[in-house]
């Protein structure tokens, strides 16, 4: 029984291998330009703004201002 399963599987694999397209392919590796240069500029600006915002922070210190009012009679 295992031999029959193996033969059926081998026949299916063989049929799939022969069914592959034997046509020619045309691949153009000379792609012109970057497509959207303005998109790269906007992305760079957003990155720089985020970088500055994350690195500047508030200096790591919080200020607490206390005012005392003293009234003398």
N, C-alpha and C positions, 0 to 999 in steps of 0.2 A: 504494500500500500504506500509506503514511503517513497518507493521508486516511482510510482505513478505520479505522486504529488511533485516530486523533483522534476520529472519529465515535463509535466504541464507548466511548472514554473519556468523551467529552462526555455520552453517553447515561447512563453509570453515575453520573457526577457529578450529572446532572439527577435521576435516580431517587433518589439519596441525599438530595438537597435536598428533594424532595417527600415523602420518607419521614419527615421530622422530625415529632416530636410537636407537634401544634397545640393541645394541651389547655392548661388554665389551671394556673398554679402558685400555691401559697400559701406565701409566705415571711413568717415572723414575725421581725421585727427587734427586737422588744421582749423581749430575753432577760432573765430575772429572776435577780438575784444572781450571785455569783461561783462558785457550785457548792460548793466545798470551802474555806471560809475557814481551817480548821485546817491544811490542806495548805500554804497560803501562810505561815502562822505558823511551821510546822516548817521550811519551806524558807528563810525568813528567818533563823531561828536557826542553821541549818546554815551558811548563808552567812557570818553574823557570826563564828561559831566558826572557820571556815576562814580568814577574813580576819585575825582576831587571831592565829591560829597561824602564818600566813605572815609577817605583819608583825613579830611580836615576835621570833622567832628566838632565837638565843643571844647577840645583841649583836655578832656578828661576830668575837669573840675566843675563843680556846681557851686554857685555863689548863693549865700543866704545873707540877706541884708536885714538887720534888726534895728529898729528905731525905738528909742526909749524917750518918752516925754515926761519930764519932771516938772511938776508945778509946785512952786514954793509960795507959801502965803506969808 
